[in-house]
Amino acid sequence: MVTLREYLVLTAAFCFHTINGAQQPNILLVVADDYGFHDIGYHGSEIKTPTLNKLAGEGVKLENYYVQPICSPTRSQLLSGRYQIHTGLQHDIIWACQPNGLPLEDPTIADKLREAGYATHAVGKWHLGFYKDEYLPINRGFDSYFGYLTGAEDYYNHTRCSSLIHKGYCGIDMTNGKTPDTTETGKYSTHLFTNRAIDIPLFLYLPYQAVHNPLQVPEKYVAPYRYINDQSRRTYAGMVAALDEGVANLTNAFKAAGLWDNTVMVFTTDNGGQIHAGGNNWPLRGWKASLWEGGLHGVGFVNSPLLKQKGVVRKELIHVSDWFPTFLNLAGGSFNGTKLDGYDQWKTISEGSEGQRSELLHNIDPLYSQRGSKRYNNTFDTRTRSALRMGDFKLITGDPGNGSWIAPPEQANHSRPDPSKRSDNVWLFNIVKDPNENHDISQQYPDIVDKMLFKLSAYSKTAIPARYPDPDPRCNPALHGGVWTPWE
């Protein structure tokens, strides 16, 4: 395998594409899994993240940045630039045994960057379908892939044992290109993926397993947090520390190879923290899988020598689907064949120009259990789970999930339960004035509610049917040499 330094020497003999006389930038996209809003140092966490703090502090912190509340939807929007309602992935995640995936007709950002002359590589979690070969990362625009295909696994032995919907199947989940890899047992995944990633530029997609459960980490990372009484939180803190170290090793490798001066690095979480697995989103309301801010207000920042303004905070509205057009424009690529819901936000991020968004659709999920009674007959069905942001306002309908405010263990007395009644199914918040969703103002502003419900109706008319197929028993790893791999 060619190292990053060796790659630089080899590519020095070739002429990279240029944009207006400038060399195409390297793009480094790092995703942390289930990383809570409160769990990065600069948000007041007790968990130390010196590398992430430094990178964010010297770059641009995105403090009005949104992802999706669960794994597959965020990853689908990140790689396709499209809302869930336009890919059929509105409901839940893609489970290991479901014959489902990001639609093949939607090109990924890797497809488009490779078309623009980039070498494209992915290391880590996929979770966008693998039931057929054509859904594997290696066939979705990536020149190389090393990682796991399902949604979670053991950090050391890299096995995934499925639960109820998967019929209890177990197998090793590690793939190199198209080939299952059973040789990495015993290697902690955060270290494994970092070391693999250090070997490969130019567009590098690094979706870490960390800090998703199971709660596992080498003891040396937990030792500094022995004062945390809550065991889950203590182990989680160690996992964050290992992640922070991994990002340090990765960025240092780019610098040592002489690539950093022409690199754009983006760091993002995929959803809010999972409270039951050590994560925390304080002071935001809700947690992973909910439509409250704690589920989808993401941790995100950009670091690059190419930024025109550094050490700043941006509060313009930015969404995970915006990375696709932002990266593609930076690369000077072609938008032919794309249908995007994202916007190019580079000038907003780099220069502080006016944001490209005045609204974003969080989701409309027609398969989620309905809640309460239909509020109106002539507009969007308020029993349906949905959320929409328009300007300063956020509207939620249906069942948004757990809406508690959960403080970190050392401030547990500040936690509050969800005050909503089971019959409630409409909430309106001024997120700019009330970012923690303390005050529902739907009764005070019925005209704004109506306007946003009509907007949801308009979005709904553009949606394709949600795909959520039954599990296929042919997925059973026992039928495929004990590994998770395509079965059709």
RODO-2510 file (C-alpha; in nm, 4 decimals, decimal comma):
residues 488
     n   res          X          Y          Z
     1     m     0,0000     0,0000     0,0000
     2     v     0,1275     0,3468    -0,0899
     3     t     0,1647     0,5826     0,2056
     4     l     0,0440     0,9405     0,1997
     5     r     0,4028     1,0708     0,1691
     6     e     0,4790     0,8280    -0,1141
     7     y     0,1552     0,9295    -0,2862
     8     l     0,2660     1,2924    -0,2812
     9     v     0,5966     1,2006    -0,4472
    10     l     0,4213     0,9912    -0,7107
    11     t     0,1610     1,2535    -0,7965
    12     a     0,4193     1,5313    -0,8180
    13     a     0,4997     1,3966    -1,1660
    14     f     0,1458     1,4651    -1,2838
    15     c    -0,0459     1,7847    -1,3481
    16     f    -0,3571     1,8173    -1,1300
    17     h    -0,6615     1,9871    -1,2724
    18     t    -0,6787     2,3567    -1,1910
    19     i    -0,9655     2,5964    -1,1315
    20     n    -0,8956     2,9513    -1,2472
    21     g    -0,5279     2,8746    -1,2172
    22     a    -0,5529     2,7239    -0,8672
    23     q    -0,4969     2,3594    -0,7922
    24     q    -0,8023     2,1562    -0,6934
    25     p    -0,8135     2,1283    -0,3150
    26     n    -0,7872     1,8008    -0,1287
    27     i    -1,1129     1,7318     0,0552
    28     l    -1,1086     1,5565     0,3920
    29     l    -1,4546     1,4721     0,5258
    30     v    -1,4596     1,3296     0,8806
    31     v    -1,7835     1,2001     1,0351
    32     a    -1,8270     1,1142     1,4027
    33     d    -2,1091     0,8708     1,4796
    34     d    -2,3681     0,9553     1,7504
    35     y    -2,1550     1,2470     1,8708
    36     g    -2,3540     1,4653     2,1094
    37     f    -2,3827     1,8434     2,0871
    38     h    -2,2445     1,8800     2,4414
    39     d    -1,9586     1,6352     2,3869
    40     i    -1,7060     1,8631     2,2199
    41     g    -1,4872     2,0790     2,4395
    42     y    -1,5877     2,4142     2,2954
    43     h    -1,9526     2,3462     2,3842
    44     g    -1,8611     2,3347     2,7516
    45     s    -1,8087     1,9606     2,7833
    46     e    -1,6113     1,7998     3,0642
    47     i    -1,4646     1,5764     2,7913
    48     k    -1,1348     1,7131     2,6625
    49     t    -1,1045     1,7451     2,2843
    50     p    -0,7860     1,9479     2,2283
    51     t    -0,7451     1,8544     1,8616
    52     l    -1,1052     1,9215     1,7630
    53     n    -1,1081     2,2439     1,9661
    54     k    -0,7920     2,3676     1,7956
    55     l    -0,9063     2,2769     1,4451
    56     a    -1,2460     2,4392     1,5015
    57     g    -1,0992     2,7443     1,6749
    58     e    -0,8527     2,8072     1,3923
    59     g    -1,1199     2,7440     1,1292
    60     v    -1,4936     2,8149     1,1127
    61     k    -1,7405     2,6815     1,3682
    62     l    -2,0861     2,6141     1,2259
    63     e    -2,3380     2,6914     1,4991
    64     n    -2,6570     2,6792     1,2926
    65     y    -2,5745     2,3478     1,1271
    66     y    -2,8179     2,0596     1,0859
    67     v    -2,7965     1,6883     1,0171
    68     q    -3,0583     1,4130     1,0435
    69     p    -3,1576     1,2433     1,3707
    70     i    -3,0325     0,8950     1,2704
    71     c    -2,7500     0,7344     1,0751
    72     s    -2,8541     0,6266     0,7240
    73     p    -3,0566     0,9410     0,6449
    74     t    -2,7671     1,1744     0,7281
    75     r    -2,5214     0,9664     0,5263
    76     s    -2,7624     0,9524     0,2323
    77     q    -2,8009     1,3308     0,2306
    78     l    -2,4286     1,3855     0,2797
    79     l    -2,3331     1,1734    -0,0205
    80     s    -2,6275     1,2523    -0,2500
    81     g    -2,7106     1,6158    -0,1689
    82     r    -3,0783     1,5185    -0,1623
    83     y    -3,3514     1,5270     0,1012
    84     q    -3,4760     1,1918     0,2304
    85     i    -3,8163     1,2478     0,0709
    86     h    -3,6440     1,2418    -0,2683
    87     t    -3,4492     0,9179    -0,2126
    88     g    -3,7181     0,7098    -0,0400
    89     l    -3,5187     0,6920     0,2840
    90     q    -3,7634     0,8927     0,4941
    91     h    -3,8226     0,6177     0,7486
    92     d    -3,5787     0,4733     1,0014
    93     i    -3,2368     0,3383     0,8982
    94     i    -3,1243     0,0714     0,6522
    95     w    -3,1071    -0,2464     0,8585
    96     a    -2,8491    -0,5139     0,7805
    97     c    -3,0950    -0,7607     0,6286
    98     q    -3,3081    -0,5161     0,4324
    99     p    -3,2715    -0,5226     0,0523
   100     n    -3,2456    -0,1449     0,0443
   101     g    -2,9928     0,1269    -0,0310
   102     l    -2,9248     0,4789    -0,1547
   103     p    -3,0870     0,4753    -0,5020
   104     l    -2,8422     0,3941    -0,7784
   105     e    -2,9820     0,6689    -1,0004
   106     d    -2,8541     0,9286    -0,7530
   107     p    -2,4828     0,9971    -0,8164
   108     t    -2,2744     1,0346    -0,5024
   109     i    -2,0329     1,3183    -0,4380
   110     a    -1,7582     1,0576    -0,4897
   111     d    -1,8961     0,9847    -0,8385
   112     k    -1,8857     1,3510    -0,9293
   113     l    -1,5444     1,4213    -0,7761
   114     r    -1,3932     1,1224    -0,9529
   115     e    -1,5453     1,2557    -1,2746
   116     a    -1,3648     1,5828    -1,1943
   117     g    -1,0323     1,4026    -1,1752
   118     y    -1,0108     1,3188    -0,8047
   119     a    -0,8857     0,9997    -0,6452
   120     t    -1,1684     0,9039    -0,4075
   121     h    -1,1395     0,6903    -0,0960
   122     a    -1,3649     0,5865     0,1914
   123     v    -1,2626     0,4345     0,5241
   124     g    -1,5132     0,3423     0,7956
   125     k    -1,8892     0,3062     0,8233
   126     w    -2,1061     0,2744     0,5108
   127     h    -2,4667     0,2055     0,6204
   128     l    -2,6207     0,2934     0,2833
   129     g    -2,7099    -0,0565     0,1679
   130     f    -2,5091    -0,3549     0,0449
   131     y    -2,7551    -0,6274    -0,0523
   132     k    -2,6242    -0,6164    -0,4117
   133     d    -2,2698    -0,5552    -0,5320
   134     e    -2,3712    -0,2365    -0,7080
   135     y    -2,4575    -0,0733    -0,3725
   136     l    -2,1079    -0,1252    -0,2277
   137     p    -1,8970     0,1902    -0,1810
   138     i    -1,6493     0,0667    -0,4401
   139     n    -1,9344     0,0890    -0,6938
   140     r    -2,0670     0,4248    -0,5696
   141     g    -1,7754     0,6402    -0,6822
   142     f    -1,4967     0,5357    -0,4463
   143     d    -1,1683     0,4074    -0,5866
   144     s    -1,1047     0,2217    -0,2619
   145     y    -1,3034     0,1270     0,0448
   146     f    -1,2122    -0,0262     0,3782
   147     g    -1,4707    -0,0496     0,6529
   148     y    -1,7964    -0,2022     0,7698
   149     l    -2,1226    -0,2128     0,5815
   150     t    -2,3882    -0,2316     0,8546
   151     g    -2,4803     0,0264     1,1185
   152     a    -2,2758    -0,0880     1,4190
   153     e    -2,0382    -0,3612     1,5306
   154     d    -1,7907    -0,4671     1,7975
   155     y    -1,4931    -0,2285     1,8014
   156     y    -1,2388    -0,5103     1,8386
   157     n    -1,3607    -0,8297     1,6712
   158     h    -1,5658    -0,6393     1,4080
   159     t    -1,8687    -0,8664     1,4372
   160     r    -2,2272    -0,7578     1,4008
   161     c    -2,4951    -0,9639     1,5738
   162     s    -2,8352    -0,8531     1,4609
   163     s    -3,1379    -0,8064     1,6830
   164     l    -3,5107    -0,8556     1,6402
   165     i    -3,5587    -0,7303     1,2851
   166     h    -3,2503    -0,9204     1,1668
   167     k    -3,3507    -1,2609     1,3092
   168     g    -3,0425    -1,2894     1,5326
   169     y    -2,7812    -1,3418     1,2624
   170     c    -2,4117    -1,2872     1,3452
   171     g    -2,1049    -1,2366     1,1309
   172     i    -1,7863    -1,0417     1,0721
   173     d    -1,8445    -0,7061     0,9064
   174     m    -1,5259    -0,5737     0,7490
   175     t    -1,4783    -0,5229     0,3762
   176     n    -1,1759    -0,4259     0,1698
   177     g    -1,2977    -0,3123    -0,1703
   178     k    -1,5442    -0,5896    -0,2554
   179     t    -1,3802    -0,8606    -0,0452
   180     p    -1,4699    -0,9468     0,3154
   181     d    -1,1673    -0,9037     0,5435
   182     t    -1,1365    -1,1343     0,8451
   183     t    -0,7766    -1,0420     0,9336
   184     e    -0,8303    -0,7352     1,1523
   185     t    -0,9641    -0,8987     1,4703
   186     g    -0,8275    -0,7380     1,7857
   187     k    -0,7583    -0,3963     1,6319
   188     y    -0,9609    -0,1118     1,7829
   189     s    -1,1601     0,0427     1,4997
   190     t    -1,0779     0,4087     1,5693
   191     h    -0,7069     0,3254     1,5428
   192     l    -0,7622     0,0895     1,2495
   193     f    -0,9560     0,3395     1,0409
   194     t    -0,7187     0,6267     1,1206
   195     n    -0,4168     0,4216     1,0145
   196     r    -0,5874     0,3147     0,6927
   197     a    -0,6931     0,6705     0,6156
   198     i    -0,3414     0,8084     0,6587
   199     d    -0,2386     0,6080     0,3532
   200     i    -0,4793     0,7669     0,1027
   201     p    -0,5659     1,1249    -0,0194
   202     l    -0,7293     1,3180    -0,2402
   203     f    -1,0996     1,3054    -0,1536
   204     l    -1,1049     1,1123     0,1694
   205     y    -1,4353     1,0214     0,3354
   206     l    -1,3667     0,9006     0,6897
   207     p    -1,6895     0,8064     0,8710
   208     y    -1,5588     0,6765     1,2035
   209     q    -1,7348     0,4086     1,4051
   210     a    -1,6693     0,6242     1,7107
   211     v    -1,8530     0,7133     1,9221
   212     h    -2,1508     0,4848     1,8483
   213     n    -2,2249     0,2044     2,0924
   214     p    -2,1098    -0,0545     2,1975
   215     l    -1,9159     0,1389     2,4609
   216     q    -1,5639     0,0063     2,4083
   217     v    -1,2219     0,1721     2,4262
   218     p    -0,8689     0,0853     2,5452
   219     e    -0,8353     0,1514     2,9182
   220     k    -0,5701     0,4220     2,8798
   221     y    -0,8292     0,6565     2,7289
   222     v    -1,0707     0,6051     3,0191
   223     a    -0,8127     0,6634     3,2945
   224     p    -0,8297     1,0474     3,2858
   225     y    -1,2068     1,0291     3,3401
   226     r    -1,2241     0,8087     3,6460
   227     y    -1,3870     1,0969     3,8318
   228     i    -1,7011     1,0524     3,6167
   229     n    -1,9259     0,8273     3,8248
   230     d    -2,1580     0,7244     3,5446
   231     q    -1,9886     0,4243     3,3814
   232     s    -2,1430     0,4767     3,0373
   233     r    -2,0440     0,8413     3,0340
   234     r    -1,6924     0,7558     3,1555
   235     t    -1,6346     0,5014     2,8777
   236     y    -1,7909     0,7328     2,6212
   237     a    -1,5500     1,0089     2,7277
   238     g    -1,2607     0,7714     2,6611
   239     m    -1,4008     0,6945     2,3161
   240     v    -1,4176     1,0669     2,2385
   241     a    -1,0550     1,1022     2,3515
   242     a    -0,9501     0,8216     2,1147
   243     l    -1,1406     0,9905     1,8326
   244     d    -0,9725     1,3228     1,9055
   245     e    -0,6315     1,1534     1,8948
   246     g    -0,7202     0,9848     1,5655
   247     v    -0,8062     1,3173     1,4039
   248     a    -0,4760     1,4584     1,5318
   249     n    -0,2815     1,1714     1,3738
   250     l    -0,4686     1,2098     1,0465
   251     t    -0,4247     1,5856     1,0119
   252     n    -0,0591     1,5618     1,1165
   253     a    -0,0044     1,3076     0,8388
   254     f    -0,1534     1,5463     0,5837
   255     k     0,0766     1,8211     0,7110
   256     a     0,3853     1,5965     0,7082
   257     a     0,3093     1,5003     0,3473
   258     g     0,2802     1,8628     0,2403
   259     l    -0,0902     1,8327     0,1547
   260     w    -0,2486     2,0419     0,4290
   261     d    -0,1979     2,3827     0,2664
   262     n    -0,4321     2,2740    -0,0127
   263     t    -0,6833     2,0768     0,1958
   264     v    -1,0377     2,1565     0,3052
   265     m    -1,1339     1,9577     0,6139
   266     v    -1,4954     1,9227     0,7260
   267     f    -1,5883     1,7635     1,0578
   268     t    -1,9492     1,6648     1,1227
   269     t    -2,1572     1,4377     1,3383
   270     d    -2,4315     1,2252     1,1808
   271     n    -2,6940     1,2911     1,4485
   272     g    -2,7378     1,3856     1,8113
   273     g    -2,5896     1,1905     2,0987
   274     q    -2,7517     0,8725     2,2272
   275     i    -2,8290     0,9408     2,5938
   276     h    -2,8515     0,5697     2,6787
   277     a    -2,4988     0,5168     2,5440
   278     g    -2,3139     0,7979     2,7199
   279     g    -2,3802     1,0844     2,4775
   280     n    -2,5223     1,4212     2,5726
   281     n    -2,6812     1,7125     2,3858
   282     w    -2,7234     1,9642     2,6688
   283     p    -2,8672     2,2256     2,6670
   284     l    -3,0622     2,1181     2,3602
   285     r    -3,3914     1,9335     2,3931
   286     g    -3,4159     1,5682     2,2890
   287     w    -3,1644     1,3139     2,1667
   288     k    -3,0757     1,0802     1,8831
   289     a    -3,3749     0,9719     1,6686
   290     s    -3,5866     1,2739     1,7711
   291     l    -3,6850     1,5796     1,5685
   292     w    -3,5980     1,8082     1,8595
   293     e    -3,2784     2,0118     1,8322
   294     g    -3,0867     1,7530     2,0340
   295     g    -3,1487     1,5006     1,7582
   296     l    -3,0463     1,7062     1,4569
   297     h    -2,8583     2,0234     1,5534
   298     g    -2,5140     1,8971     1,4578
   299     v    -2,1580     1,9570     1,5675
   300     g    -1,9750     2,0852     1,2612
   301     f    -1,6733     2,2911     1,1635
   302     v    -1,4405     2,3599     0,8693
   303     n    -1,0637     2,4018     0,8822
   304     s    -0,8526     2,4973     0,5839
   305     p    -0,5675     2,7305     0,4924
   306     l    -0,7910     2,8207     0,1969
   307     l    -1,0503     2,9900     0,4209
   308     k    -1,0509     3,3677     0,3744
   309     q    -1,1713     3,4254     0,7305
   310     k    -1,0525     3,2046     1,0161
   311     g    -1,1223     3,1792     1,3859
   312     v    -1,4870     3,2759     1,3397
   313     v    -1,8343     3,1415     1,4117
   314     r    -2,0991     3,1207     1,1412
   315     k    -2,4672     3,1288     1,2353
   316     e    -2,6102     3,1081     0,8845
   317     l    -2,8385     2,8101     0,8249
   318     i    -2,6373     2,5184     0,6820
   319     h    -2,7517     2,1604     0,6192
   320     v    -2,5691     1,8330     0,5670
   321     s    -2,6998     1,8149     0,2080
   322     d    -2,5054     2,1344     0,1318
   323     w    -2,1664     1,9596     0,1353
   324     f    -2,2302     1,7956    -0,2039
   325     p    -2,2615     2,1195    -0,4072
   326     t    -2,0046     2,2958    -0,1889
   327     f    -1,7407     2,0301    -0,2571
   328     l    -1,8304     1,9951    -0,6234
   329     n    -1,7959     2,3673    -0,6879
   330     l    -1,4648     2,3754    -0,5004
   331     a    -1,3457     2,0961    -0,7298
   332     g    -1,4685     2,2710    -1,0444
   333     g    -1,6838     1,9686    -1,1208
   334     s    -1,9902     1,9299    -1,3401
   335     f    -2,3441     1,9238    -1,2018
   336     n    -2,4751     1,7331    -1,5035
   337     g    -2,6980     1,4454    -1,3935
   338     t    -2,7620     1,5803    -1,0441
   339     k    -3,0845     1,6863    -0,8744
   340     l    -2,9867     1,8568    -0,5518
   341     d    -3,1585     1,9941    -0,2442
   342     g    -2,8314     2,1315    -0,1068
   343     y    -2,6654     2,4690    -0,1722
   344     d    -2,3052     2,5734    -0,2258
   345     q    -2,2132     2,7368     0,1066
   346     w    -1,8411     2,7992     0,0532
   347     k    -1,8604     3,1783     0,0336
   348     t    -2,0795     3,1833     0,3425
   349     i    -1,8335     2,9650     0,5319
   350     s    -1,5114     3,1170     0,3980
   351     e    -1,6031     3,4837     0,3597
   352     g    -1,9097     3,5368     0,5769
   353     s    -2,1352     3,6226     0,2846
   354     e    -2,5116     3,5857     0,3157
   355     g    -2,6272     3,2265     0,3658
   356     q    -2,7906     3,0411     0,0799
   357     r    -3,0739     2,8991     0,2879
   358     s    -3,3851     3,0552     0,4340
   359     e    -3,5430     2,7167     0,5044
   360     l    -3,4745     2,3470     0,5285
   361     l    -3,6894     2,0387     0,5450
   362     h    -3,5838     1,8188     0,8346
   363     n    -3,8073     1,5330     0,7190
   364     i    -4,1553     1,4045     0,6405
   365     d    -4,1975     1,0405     0,7472
   366     p    -4,5225     0,8838     0,6188
   367     l    -4,4499     0,5449     0,7792
   368     y    -4,3949     0,6631     1,1370
   369     s    -4,6850     0,6020     1,3765
   370     q    -4,9318     0,8876     1,3638
   371     r    -5,0006     1,0929     1,6748
   372     g    -5,3056     1,2849     1,7948
   373     s    -5,5880     1,4131     1,5804
   374     k    -5,5751     1,5825     1,2422
   375     r    -5,5702     1,9538     1,3089
   376     y    -5,6860     2,0829     0,9708
   377     n    -5,8608     1,9310     0,6710
   378     n    -5,7228     2,1566     0,3988
   379     t    -5,3481     2,1278     0,4517
   380     f    -5,0721     1,9014     0,5835
   381     d    -5,1840     1,6167     0,8113
   382     t    -5,0522     1,7140     1,1529
   383     r    -5,0614     1,3503     1,2691
   384     t    -4,7629     1,2825     1,0405
   385     r    -4,4110     1,3024     1,1796
   386     s    -4,2340     1,5999     1,0190
   387     a    -4,0234     1,9067     1,0916
   388     l    -3,9536     2,2190     0,8888
   389     r    -3,7352     2,5258     0,9436
   390     m    -3,8347     2,8568     0,7806
   391     g    -3,6280     3,1584     0,8784
   392     d    -3,6217     3,1858     1,2566
   393     f    -3,9087     2,9399     1,3010
   394     k    -3,9245     2,5627     1,3356
   395     l    -4,2472     2,3639     1,3066
   396     i    -4,2810     2,0045     1,4285
   397     t    -4,5810     1,7776     1,3678
   398     g    -4,6775     1,4239     1,4622
   399     d    -4,4583     1,2286     1,7030
   400     p    -4,1133     1,3911     1,7273
   401     g    -3,9657     1,1415     1,9742
   402     n    -3,8357     1,1975     2,3260
   403     g    -3,8359     1,5681     2,4084
   404     s    -3,6634     1,5683     2,7463
   405     w    -3,3804     1,8001     2,8411
   406     i    -3,1033     1,5747     2,9720
   407     a    -2,8134     1,7467     3,1458
   408     p    -2,4710     1,5794     3,1761
   409     p    -2,4210     1,3730     3,4944
   410     e    -2,2490     1,6549     3,6856
   411     q    -2,5534     1,8784     3,6238
   412     a    -2,8209     1,6101     3,6443
   413     n    -3,0418     1,8256     3,8673
   414     h    -3,1041     2,0517     3,5661
   415     s    -3,2670     1,7727     3,3623
   416     r    -3,6367     1,8078     3,2807
   417     p    -3,8901     1,5616     3,1388
   418     d    -4,0815     1,6131     2,8162
   419     p    -4,3918     1,8208     2,9098
   420     s    -4,5872     1,7274     2,5949
   421     k    -4,9196     1,5454     2,6146
   422     r    -4,9623     1,2327     2,4014
   423     s    -5,2338     1,4132     2,2081
   424     d    -5,0053     1,7050     2,1131
   425     n    -4,8905     1,7018     1,7538
   426     v    -4,8055     2,0622     1,6596
   427     w    -4,5208     2,2710     1,8013
   428     l    -4,3760     2,6016     1,6841
   429     f    -4,0543     2,7563     1,8114
   430     n    -3,8528     3,0654     1,7360
   431     i    -3,5209     2,8820     1,7268
   432     v    -3,3145     3,2013     1,7135
   433     k    -3,4675     3,3352     2,0361
   434     d    -3,5381     2,9938     2,1907
   435     p    -3,2702     2,7505     2,0661
   436     n    -3,3487     2,4970     2,3374
   437     e    -3,7198     2,4722     2,2497
   438     n    -3,8555     2,5740     2,5872
   439     h    -4,1572     2,7723     2,4664
   440     d    -4,4096     2,6365     2,2163
   441     i    -4,5639     2,9409     2,0452
   442     s    -4,7990     2,7612     1,8061
   443     q    -5,1069     2,9049     1,9790
   444     q    -4,9747     3,2614     1,9622
   445     y    -4,8850     3,2471     1,5923
   446     p    -5,1473     3,0396     1,4061
   447     d    -5,0735     3,2286     1,0834
   448     i    -4,7106     3,1117     1,0885
   449     v    -4,8261     2,7571     1,1654
   450     d    -5,0630     2,7676     0,8676
   451     k    -4,7945     2,9033     0,6360
   452     m    -4,5514     2,6310     0,7362
   453     l    -4,8126     2,3563     0,7095
   454     f    -4,8864     2,4628     0,3520
   455     k    -4,5123     2,4530     0,2844
   456     l    -4,4990     2,0968     0,4219
   457     s    -4,7851     2,0083     0,1878
   458     a    -4,5854     2,1438    -0,1058
   459     y    -4,2802     1,9409    -0,0063
   460     s    -4,4939     1,6316     0,0423
   461     k    -4,6161     1,6526    -0,3163
   462     t    -4,2544     1,6187    -0,4374
   463     a    -4,1824     1,3104    -0,2250
   464     i    -4,1339     0,9619    -0,3623
   465     p    -4,2752     0,6634    -0,1702
   466     a    -4,0738     0,5593     0,1335
   467     r    -3,8869     0,2317     0,0898
   468     y    -3,8667     0,0095     0,3960
   469     p    -3,8642    -0,3528     0,2778
   470     d    -3,8984    -0,6598     0,4954
   471     p    -3,5733    -0,8293     0,6016
   472     d    -3,4431    -1,0963     0,3658
   473     p    -3,3227    -1,4199     0,5348
   474     r    -3,0692    -1,4676     0,2561
   475     c    -2,8619    -1,2008     0,4338
   476     n    -2,7623    -1,4534     0,7043
   477     p    -2,3800    -1,4468     0,7336
   478     a    -2,3897    -1,8206     0,7987
   479     l    -2,4769    -1,8596     0,4289
   480     h    -2,1743    -1,6518     0,3244
   481     g    -1,8759    -1,7874     0,5156
   482     g    -1,9633    -1,6070     0,8392
   483     v    -1,9406    -1,2535     0,6975
   484     w    -2,1807    -0,9723     0,6143
   485     t    -2,1679    -0,9333     0,2374
   486     p    -2,4050    -0,8811    -0,0598
   487     w    -2,6501    -1,1689    -0,0974
   488     e    -2,8327    -1,0926    -0,4234
***
